[in-house]
Amino acid sequence: MEQRLSLITLGVDDLARSRTFFEDGLGWRPGTVAEGVCFYQLPGLGLALFGREDLAEDAQRPVDGRFSGITLAINERSRAEVDATFAQALAAGATALKAPQEVFWGGYSGYFADLDGHTWEVAHNPGCTINEDGATTFAAD
Protein backbone atom coordinates (compact mmCIF):
# COMPACT_ATOMS: atom_id res chain seq x y z
CA MET A 1 0.00 0.00 0.00
CA GLU A 2 1.20 3.50 -0.79
CA GLN A 3 1.69 5.92 2.10
CA ARG A 4 -1.16 8.32 1.40
CA LEU A 5 -4.14 9.98 3.05
CA SER A 6 -6.74 11.25 0.59
CA LEU A 7 -9.78 12.48 2.48
CA ILE A 8 -10.82 13.44 6.00
CA THR A 9 -14.57 13.34 6.62
CA LEU A 10 -16.05 15.17 9.58
CA GLY A 11 -19.45 14.17 10.88
CA VAL A 12 -21.46 17.34 11.52
CA ASP A 13 -24.79 18.01 13.22
CA ASP A 14 -25.96 20.71 10.79
CA LEU A 15 -24.34 20.83 7.34
CA ALA A 16 -25.50 24.37 6.52
CA ARG A 17 -24.22 25.72 9.85
CA SER A 18 -20.87 23.95 9.42
CA ARG A 19 -20.52 25.26 5.86
CA THR A 20 -21.11 28.79 7.15
CA PHE A 21 -18.34 28.28 9.73
CA PHE A 22 -15.81 27.06 7.14
CA GLU A 23 -16.80 29.34 4.26
CA ASP A 24 -17.84 32.62 5.88
CA GLY A 25 -15.86 32.19 9.10
CA LEU A 26 -12.58 30.72 7.84
CA GLY A 27 -12.78 31.78 4.19
CA TRP A 28 -12.61 28.27 2.69
CA ARG A 29 -14.09 27.64 -0.78
CA PRO A 30 -16.23 24.55 -1.37
CA GLY A 31 -15.55 22.18 -4.22
CA THR A 32 -18.17 19.55 -4.93
CA VAL A 33 -21.44 20.02 -3.06
CA ALA A 34 -24.11 17.32 -3.17
CA GLU A 35 -27.13 16.46 -1.06
CA GLY A 36 -25.89 15.88 2.49
CA VAL A 37 -22.17 16.38 1.78
CA CYS A 38 -19.71 19.17 0.98
CA PHE A 39 -16.09 18.71 -0.14
CA TYR A 40 -13.21 21.17 0.24
CA GLN A 41 -10.04 20.66 -1.80
CA LEU A 42 -6.90 21.19 0.28
CA PRO A 43 -3.31 20.91 -0.94
CA GLY A 44 -2.94 17.17 -1.58
CA LEU A 45 -5.97 16.22 0.52
CA GLY A 46 -9.72 16.67 0.73
CA LEU A 47 -11.99 17.53 3.65
CA ALA A 48 -15.64 16.48 3.58
CA LEU A 49 -18.51 17.53 5.83
CA PHE A 50 -21.17 14.82 6.16
CA GLY A 51 -24.13 14.41 8.51
CA ARG A 52 -22.88 12.88 11.78
CA GLU A 53 -25.66 10.29 12.08
CA ASP A 54 -25.46 9.33 8.40
CA LEU A 55 -21.68 8.94 8.68
CA ALA A 56 -22.00 6.81 11.82
CA GLU A 57 -24.58 4.62 10.10
CA ASP A 58 -22.39 4.23 7.01
CA ALA A 59 -19.37 3.28 9.15
CA GLN A 60 -21.51 1.13 11.45
CA ARG A 61 -20.33 3.04 14.53
CA PRO A 62 -22.36 4.40 17.47
CA VAL A 63 -22.95 8.13 17.73
CA ASP A 64 -21.61 9.35 21.06
CA GLY A 65 -19.99 12.52 22.35
CA ARG A 66 -16.65 11.04 23.42
CA PHE A 67 -13.33 12.51 22.30
CA SER A 68 -12.28 10.43 19.33
CA GLY A 69 -8.55 10.72 19.91
CA ILE A 70 -8.14 12.66 16.65
CA THR A 71 -7.18 16.28 16.19
CA LEU A 72 -6.95 18.17 12.92
CA ALA A 73 -4.14 20.66 12.39
CA ILE A 74 -3.67 23.82 10.37
CA ASN A 75 0.03 24.63 10.10
CA GLU A 76 0.89 28.28 9.55
CA ARG A 77 4.06 29.98 8.35
CA SER A 78 4.50 32.14 11.48
CA ARG A 79 3.33 32.67 15.04
CA ALA A 80 1.46 35.79 13.91
CA GLU A 81 -0.49 33.68 11.40
CA VAL A 82 -1.33 31.20 14.19
CA ASP A 83 -2.74 34.04 16.28
CA ALA A 84 -4.72 35.44 13.32
CA THR A 85 -6.20 32.07 12.33
CA PHE A 86 -7.08 31.26 15.94
CA ALA A 87 -8.84 34.62 16.35
CA GLN A 88 -10.66 34.12 13.03
CA ALA A 89 -11.95 30.72 14.17
CA LEU A 90 -13.17 32.14 17.49
CA ALA A 91 -14.90 35.03 15.71
CA ALA A 92 -16.70 32.43 13.55
CA GLY A 93 -18.05 30.67 16.64
CA ALA A 94 -15.32 28.18 17.58
CA THR A 95 -14.57 27.51 21.25
CA ALA A 96 -11.04 28.09 22.55
CA LEU A 97 -9.61 24.97 24.19
CA LYS A 98 -6.01 26.18 24.65
CA ALA A 99 -4.77 29.63 23.65
CA PRO A 100 -1.77 29.72 21.29
CA GLN A 101 1.48 29.43 23.22
CA GLU A 102 5.00 28.06 23.04
CA VAL A 103 4.91 24.27 23.28
CA PHE A 104 7.26 21.51 24.40
CA TRP A 105 8.22 20.42 20.87
CA GLY A 106 9.67 23.84 20.01
CA GLY A 107 6.73 25.29 18.12
CA TYR A 108 3.77 27.52 18.86
CA SER A 109 0.21 26.23 18.88
CA GLY A 110 -3.30 26.47 20.26
CA TYR A 111 -6.48 24.38 20.08
CA PHE A 112 -10.12 25.17 19.36
CA ALA A 113 -13.30 23.15 18.93
CA ASP A 114 -15.37 23.83 15.83
CA LEU A 115 -19.15 24.12 15.91
CA ASP A 116 -19.52 20.33 15.98
CA GLY A 117 -16.92 19.76 18.69
CA HIS A 118 -14.07 18.59 16.44
CA THR A 119 -10.69 19.49 17.92
CA TRP A 120 -8.41 21.63 15.72
CA GLU A 121 -4.83 22.68 16.37
CA VAL A 122 -3.40 25.83 14.79
CA ALA A 123 0.39 25.60 14.83
CA HIS A 124 3.66 27.05 13.65
CA ASN A 125 6.21 24.24 13.44
CA PRO A 126 9.75 25.46 12.73
CA GLY A 127 10.60 21.91 11.59
CA CYS A 128 8.29 21.93 8.59
CA THR A 129 8.00 23.84 5.34
CA ILE A 130 4.78 25.17 3.86
CA ASN A 131 5.10 25.34 0.09
CA GLU A 132 3.68 28.14 -2.05
CA ASP A 133 0.60 25.98 -2.81
CA GLY A 134 0.00 25.42 0.92
CA ALA A 135 1.26 21.83 1.05
CA THR A 136 3.13 21.07 4.28
CA THR A 137 6.36 19.08 4.23
CA PHE A 138 7.67 17.66 7.49
CA ALA A 139 11.41 17.23 7.98
CA ALA A 140 12.62 13.65 7.58
CA ASP A 141 15.27 12.18 9.84
Contacts in CASP RR format, 6 or more apart in sequence:
PFRMAT RR
TARGET T0000
AUTHOR 0000-0000-0000
METHOD contacts of the structure
MODEL  1
MEQRLSLITLGVDDLARSRTFFEDGLGWRPGTVAEGVCFYQLPGLGLALF
GREDLAEDAQRPVDGRFSGITLAINERSRAEVDATFAQALAAGATALKAP
QEVFWGGYSGYFADLDGHTWEVAHNPGCTINEDGATTFAAD
5 45 0 8 1.000
6 45 0 8 1.000
6 46 0 8 1.000
7 45 0 8 1.000
7 46 0 8 1.000
7 47 0 8 1.000
7 48 0 8 1.000
8 45 0 8 1.000
8 46 0 8 1.000
8 47 0 8 1.000
8 48 0 8 1.000
8 72 0 8 1.000
9 47 0 8 1.000
9 48 0 8 1.000
9 49 0 8 1.000
9 50 0 8 1.000
9 55 0 8 1.000
10 18 0 8 1.000
10 47 0 8 1.000
10 48 0 8 1.000
10 49 0 8 1.000
10 50 0 8 1.000
10 72 0 8 1.000
10 114 0 8 1.000
10 116 0 8 1.000
10 118 0 8 1.000
11 49 0 8 1.000
11 50 0 8 1.000
11 51 0 8 1.000
11 52 0 8 1.000
11 55 0 8 1.000
11 56 0 8 1.000
11 116 0 8 1.000
11 118 0 8 1.000
12 18 0 8 1.000
12 49 0 8 1.000
12 50 0 8 1.000
12 51 0 8 1.000
12 52 0 8 1.000
12 115 0 8 1.000
12 116 0 8 1.000
13 51 0 8 1.000
13 52 0 8 1.000
13 115 0 8 1.000
13 116 0 8 1.000
14 115 0 8 1.000
15 36 0 8 1.000
15 37 0 8 1.000
15 38 0 8 1.000
15 49 0 8 1.000
15 50 0 8 1.000
15 51 0 8 1.000
17 115 0 8 1.000
18 38 0 8 1.000
18 49 0 8 1.000
18 114 0 8 1.000
18 115 0 8 1.000
18 116 0 8 1.000
19 30 0 8 1.000
19 38 0 8 1.000
19 49 0 8 1.000
21 92 0 8 1.000
21 93 0 8 1.000
21 94 0 8 1.000
21 114 0 8 1.000
21 115 0 8 1.000
22 28 0 8 1.000
22 30 0 8 1.000
22 40 0 8 1.000
22 49 0 8 1.000
23 29 0 8 1.000
23 30 0 8 1.000
24 92 0 8 1.000
25 88 0 8 1.000
25 89 0 8 1.000
25 91 0 8 1.000
25 92 0 8 1.000
26 85 0 8 1.000
26 88 0 8 1.000
26 89 0 8 1.000
26 92 0 8 1.000
28 40 0 8 1.000
29 40 0 8 1.000
30 38 0 8 1.000
30 39 0 8 1.000
30 40 0 8 1.000
31 38 0 8 1.000
31 39 0 8 1.000
31 40 0 8 1.000
31 41 0 8 1.000
32 38 0 8 1.000
32 39 0 8 1.000
33 39 0 8 1.000
36 50 0 8 1.000
36 51 0 8 1.000
36 54 0 8 1.000
37 48 0 8 1.000
37 49 0 8 1.000
37 50 0 8 1.000
37 51 0 8 1.000
38 48 0 8 1.000
38 49 0 8 1.000
39 46 0 8 1.000
39 47 0 8 1.000
39 48 0 8 1.000
40 46 0 8 1.000
40 47 0 8 1.000
40 48 0 8 1.000
40 49 0 8 1.000
43 131 0 8 1.000
43 133 0 8 1.000
43 134 0 8 1.000
43 135 0 8 1.000
43 136 0 8 1.000
44 135 0 8 1.000
52 63 0 8 1.000
52 116 0 8 1.000
53 63 0 8 1.000
56 62 0 8 1.000
56 63 0 8 1.000
67 119 0 8 1.000
70 119 0 8 1.000
71 111 0 8 1.000
71 119 0 8 1.000
71 120 0 8 1.000
71 121 0 8 1.000
72 118 0 8 1.000
72 119 0 8 1.000
72 120 0 8 1.000
72 121 0 8 1.000
73 120 0 8 1.000
73 121 0 8 1.000
73 122 0 8 1.000
73 123 0 8 1.000
74 85 0 8 1.000
74 120 0 8 1.000
74 121 0 8 1.000
74 122 0 8 1.000
74 123 0 8 1.000
75 123 0 8 1.000
75 124 0 8 1.000
75 125 0 8 1.000
75 128 0 8 1.000
75 130 0 8 1.000
75 136 0 8 1.000
76 82 0 8 1.000
76 85 0 8 1.000
76 122 0 8 1.000
76 123 0 8 1.000
76 124 0 8 1.000
76 130 0 8 1.000
77 124 0 8 1.000
77 130 0 8 1.000
78 124 0 8 1.000
79 100 0 8 1.000
79 108 0 8 1.000
79 124 0 8 1.000
81 124 0 8 1.000
82 100 0 8 1.000
82 108 0 8 1.000
82 109 0 8 1.000
82 110 0 8 1.000
82 122 0 8 1.000
82 123 0 8 1.000
82 124 0 8 1.000
83 100 0 8 1.000
85 122 0 8 1.000
86 96 0 8 1.000
86 99 0 8 1.000
86 100 0 8 1.000
86 110 0 8 1.000
86 112 0 8 1.000
86 122 0 8 1.000
89 112 0 8 1.000
89 114 0 8 1.000
89 120 0 8 1.000
89 122 0 8 1.000
90 96 0 8 1.000
90 112 0 8 1.000
93 115 0 8 1.000
94 112 0 8 1.000
94 113 0 8 1.000
94 114 0 8 1.000
94 115 0 8 1.000
94 120 0 8 1.000
95 112 0 8 1.000
95 113 0 8 1.000
95 117 0 8 1.000
96 111 0 8 1.000
96 112 0 8 1.000
97 110 0 8 1.000
97 111 0 8 1.000
97 112 0 8 1.000
97 113 0 8 1.000
97 119 0 8 1.000
98 110 0 8 1.000
98 111 0 8 1.000
99 110 0 8 1.000
100 108 0 8 1.000
100 109 0 8 1.000
100 110 0 8 1.000
100 122 0 8 1.000
101 108 0 8 1.000
101 109 0 8 1.000
101 110 0 8 1.000
102 108 0 8 1.000
103 109 0 8 1.000
103 123 0 8 1.000
105 125 0 8 1.000
106 126 0 8 1.000
107 123 0 8 1.000
107 124 0 8 1.000
107 125 0 8 1.000
107 126 0 8 1.000
108 123 0 8 1.000
108 124 0 8 1.000
109 121 0 8 1.000
109 122 0 8 1.000
109 123 0 8 1.000
109 124 0 8 1.000
110 121 0 8 1.000
110 122 0 8 1.000
110 123 0 8 1.000
111 119 0 8 1.000
111 120 0 8 1.000
111 121 0 8 1.000
111 122 0 8 1.000
112 119 0 8 1.000
112 120 0 8 1.000
112 122 0 8 1.000
113 119 0 8 1.000
113 120 0 8 1.000
114 120 0 8 1.000
125 138 0 8 1.000
127 138 0 8 1.000
127 139 0 8 1.000
128 136 0 8 1.000
128 137 0 8 1.000
128 138 0 8 1.000
128 139 0 8 1.000
129 136 0 8 1.000
129 137 0 8 1.000
129 139 0 8 1.000
130 136 0 8 1.000
130 137 0 8 1.000
131 137 0 8 1.000
END
